[in-house]
Amino acid sequence: MARFSSFHDFYPYYLGEHANRTCRRLHFIGSLGVLALLALALISRNGWFLLGALFCGYGFAWIGHFFFEKNRPATFRHPFYSFAGDWVMFRDILTRKIPF
């Protein structure tokens, strides 16, 4: 298992684990769903939406990895950097630094 001294060192590795466009798209859709479910949880004051956000985010991402990228999600080896990587990649897709 590779060790990274910083997120800056990890992020290129993370992007390499998301080379498949469909996988990236599923990550993006899952992250968008997480934001929507978090908003619903706050508006409705219903905690069940938080559980839905968890399943939405990881569900879309893991489908992308297992069926399209054909690798194990970085979450299993680097959970904190991977979580940060999801949101940085989301931003990079929104700003078109990375193709959707």
C-alpha positions in Angstrom: 0.0 0.0 0.0 1.4 3.4 -1.1 2.0 5.9 1.7 1.4 9.6 1.1 2.9 12.4 3.2 0.3 14.9 2.1 -3.0 15.3 0.2 -1.0 17.1 -2.5 1.0 13.9 -3.1 -2.1 11.7 -2.9 -4.4 13.6 -5.4 -2.5 12.6 -8.6 -2.8 9.0 -7.4 -6.5 9.5 -6.7 -7.1 10.9 -10.2 -5.3 7.9 -11.7 -7.8 5.7 -9.9 -10.5 7.6 -11.6 -9.3 7.5 -15.2 -12.6 6.0 -16.5 -15.0 8.7 -17.5 -18.1 6.8 -16.4 -16.6 6.3 -13.0 -15.9 10.0 -12.6 -19.5 10.8 -13.7 -20.9 8.4 -11.2 -18.8 10.0 -8.5 -20.0 13.5 -9.5 -23.7 12.4 -9.6 -23.3 10.7 -6.2 -21.7 13.8 -4.7 -24.4 16.0 -6.1 -27.0 13.7 -4.6 -25.2 13.9 -1.2 -25.5 17.7 -1.3 -29.2 17.5 -2.2 -29.8 15.0 0.6 -27.9 17.1 3.1 -30.0 20.1 2.2 -33.2 18.0 2.6 -32.0 16.8 6.0 -31.5 20.4 7.1 -34.7 21.7 5.7 -36.9 18.8 6.9 -34.9 18.1 10.1 -35.1 14.5 9.2 -32.0 12.5 9.9 -32.9 9.7 7.6 -31.8 11.9 4.7 -28.3 11.7 6.2 -28.3 7.9 5.9 -29.5 8.4 2.3 -26.6 10.7 1.7 -24.1 8.2 2.9 -25.6 5.5 0.6 -25.9 7.8 -2.3 -22.3 9.0 -2.2 -20.6 5.7 -1.6 -23.1 3.7 -3.7 -22.6 5.7 -6.9 -18.8 5.8 -6.4 -18.5 2.1 -5.7 -20.6 1.1 -8.7 -18.2 3.2 -10.7 -15.2 1.5 -9.3 -16.4 -2.1 -9.4 -18.1 -2.1 -12.7 -16.4 0.6 -14.8 -13.0 1.4 -13.4 -12.5 -2.3 -12.3 -10.5 -1.4 -9.2 -11.0 -1.1 -5.4 -12.0 2.3 -4.2 -9.2 4.3 -2.5 -11.6 4.7 0.5 -10.5 1.2 1.6 -6.8 2.2 1.8 -6.9 6.0 2.3 -10.3 6.9 3.8 -9.6 10.6 4.8 -7.6 11.5 1.7 -10.1 9.7 -0.5 -13.0 11.7 1.1 -11.2 14.9 0.4 -10.3 13.7 -3.1 -14.0 13.2 -3.9 -14.8 16.8 -3.1 -11.7 18.2 -4.9 -12.5 16.1 -8.0 -16.1 17.3 -7.7 -14.9 20.9 -7.7 -12.4 20.2 -10.6 -15.3 18.7 -12.7 -17.5 21.8 -11.9 -14.7 24.2 -13.0 -13.9 22.0 -16.0 -10.3 21.2 -15.0 -11.3 17.6 -15.4 -13.7 16.5 -18.1 -17.1 15.3 -17.1 
